Amino acid sequence: MKSKLYNISVNILLIFIISSILFASSSYFVSSETLSKWYVLYSSTLILCTLCCIYSNTILLKIDKIALIIFILILYLLFRGFLKTLYGMSVTFQSITFLFLFLFFKLFPKSNDNIIPSIIIIACLLQAIYGIFQYTDIISTDSIFKIVGSFDNPAGFAACLTAGYVFCIYLFDKKKVYPSLTIGAILIISTAIVLSASRAGIISIMIVTALYVYQKIKFYFTKSTKIKILLISFSIFLIITISLFFYKKDSATGRLLIWKVTIGMIEEKPLFGWGEGGFRSQYMFLQAYFFENHHSSSFEVLADNVVHPFNEYLLLTTEYGIVALSLLGILFFTILKLKEKKYFIYQLTILSILIFACFSYPLRYPFVWLILAYSLAKLSEINYDVCYKRTINFSPSLKVTTVFFLFFLAYFSFRDMQFEYKWKEIAKLSFSGKTKAVIPSYEELHSHWNGNPFFLYNYGAELNHIKEYSKSIDILHECEKYYNDYDVQMLLADNYYNQDNFDKSERHYLLASNMCPNRFQPLYRMMKIYEDKGEAEEMVNMAKRITAKPIKIPSPTITKIKFEAKRILGKKDEVSS
């Protein structure tokens, strides 16, 4: 009876987890579409582990090479981030949750093996239909993008559909499933990915589909025919890839800049990296340094704020060094060596995520982590390189200890949710014009800060808004340690300007200008500083820069700035004449 109740409970919970981390969205948090999905995964995983602990008397622990490498990699990530404050999107929370999911899928009864692929397929199918309805305006969306599904941008939508896409191909191997249903699911999901205009998603599903088809038909052809097929397939792939590059040429070229600067970061600290959050706190400084030393670079017009290098491997290496990248490489090399045909589908699933990760940020989304954990657990299940094997008895004392540890983690998760909820509540009041009234609440939250650097930026911006310039400077300098970009520097510069500290203000405006050289505001503000200081020559030189500067996106603000610069140059010509 217990076993039956346990299986029913676990299956219901799995249905809830998989569907919720695709569709959950809550206005109770500032990051409504993403953070809510992570909180569902955190809390549901802890409940899942608690159920397993209560109902299980023994487990067979088998540590193979895949599991061993995963343990070592996660322990390394946790050790490197040990001194960092915990918060909802931190690598600490994500890594522990991933490890729990991996252990659950690997260790506990396999009664859920048939239901999990089905849930993934149905959930992805519904998400794809939801996105297509947005694209065709059947369902409206507040996003600036045409299609986002239940995510904050098309990247998340495409990343999750790409991760689940291979499970549709999995249906081909099931004789009880009608081929028309399989083809229909594949067409709907792939259409949604194409409509999202995600080049990473399109390239990923092309490659995994081609590999699956080749695996099925290769036995029917001679060696020379196989070579011809591979050459033709590669040529088609190359043509499509080049076409996708030129489809969004500016975006692709901009990523080349990001990768170039990121590689420079890696070269500075190659072995162990900059630590968790190192990319967000340091990248824009290095981008500013790049443009300071490469005037009139063709990349200038494409530069923007950057919080991710659009490549998960570069991010991993930047923050955790070559050590972490090497462990990841060993893990996936071990996976590729497995030859079991019936598990080929899980290798393809991981490959689809690996390809997507070359051009985007799929690990920002919990659905991708769950699919990775499940696929790796299935591959670990058939890996015969066993390092350690033992049956563990779940004694009452061990159960109590385990459950206590799970509740300990739940406490930190709850505290984080509570912080994000309170932040959203006071942010809403601030947006409604009650900024001064909620500043004490901001101060109280700051004393219990959960580690989310975007809170510091928001707090600093609100202090600037009510003219608390000194306090705003302190908060923004604290923010710089965890998150730094053009907007942070512009706020700092404005704070110093309003304190009549023109020299410091100029330095921050100059840094902001080097971070994003295509922006007009920093140059305009520096021109005003020179005017206030009575430095006519510097003011005129800055006015010349503004008038000569090409416009990336026309706007009334830029028109006004250009007009002001021309007015100053006109005055100068009048004086000269």
Number of C-alpha atoms within 10 A of each C-alpha: 6 9 11 9 11 16 19 14 13 19 19 11 16 19 16 15 24 22 20 19 26 27 19 19 20 13 12 16 20 20 15 16 21 24 23 23 24 23 21 18 25 24 17 18 22 20 18 19 18 19 16 19 19 15 15 18 13 13 15 13 15 19 19 18 20 22 24 16 18 19 14 13 20 20 15 16 20 18 12 18 19 13 10 16 12 19 22 24 18 16 18 23 19 20 17 16 23 24 15 17 24 24 17 19 20 23 16 15 14 12 12 15 13 9 13 17 19 16 19 23 24 16 21 28 24 19 24 26 17 18 30 24 16 18 20 11 12 11 13 12 16 8 13 9 13 20 31 26 28 20 23 19 17 21 25 27 27 32 28 27 27 29 29 25 28 25 23 25 21 20 21 15 12 11 8 8 11 11 14 9 13 18 14 13 22 20 14 17 26 22 16 27 29 15 17 24 18 22 22 25 29 22 20 24 26 14 17 23 16 15 12 16 11 14 12 10 10 13 10 9 11 9 11 9 12 16 12 11 15 14 12 12 13 14 12 11 16 12 11 15 16 11 12 18 15 12 13 12 13 14 12 17 16 18 21 15 19 23 17 14 20 24 17 17 23 23 13 11 17 18 17 17 24 22 20 24 21 18 26 23 19 20 26 27 17 16 26 23 15 18 19 17 10 12 12 11 12 12 19 20 18 17 21 18 15 18 16 16 26 20 21 20 18 23 25 22 25 32 26 26 21 20 17 23 20 12 17 17 12 16 19 17 12 17 19 13 9 16 12 11 9 9 16 16 21 22 21 24 24 23 20 26 26 18 19 29 21 17 20 22 21 27 18 18 22 27 27 23 23 20 25 21 22 24 22 24 22 18 21 25 18 14 20 11 12 15 11 11 11 10 10 11 13 17 12 12 9 12 19 14 12 17 19 13 14 17 15 11 16 17 12 16 19 15 15 21 20 14 20 23 16 17 21 18 16 20 22 15 14 16 10 9 10 13 19 14 12 18 18 12 16 23 12 11 18 17 9 11 19 20 18 20 21 14 22 24 23 18 23 28 23 21 23 20 15 12 14 14 22 16 14 25 22 12 21 24 18 16 22 18 14 19 24 26 24 23 14 22 24 20 24 27 28 22 26 21 21 14 13 13 14 19 14 16 25 22 16 24 26 21 24 27 23 26 29 22 25 20 24 20 17 24 22 21 21 25 26 16 21 18 16 13 12 11 12 15 12 15 24 21 13 22 26 16 17 24 16 10 14 13 15 13 9 9 9 8 11 18 12 11 19 20 15 17 23 17 13 19 19 13 12 14 10 9 8 7 6
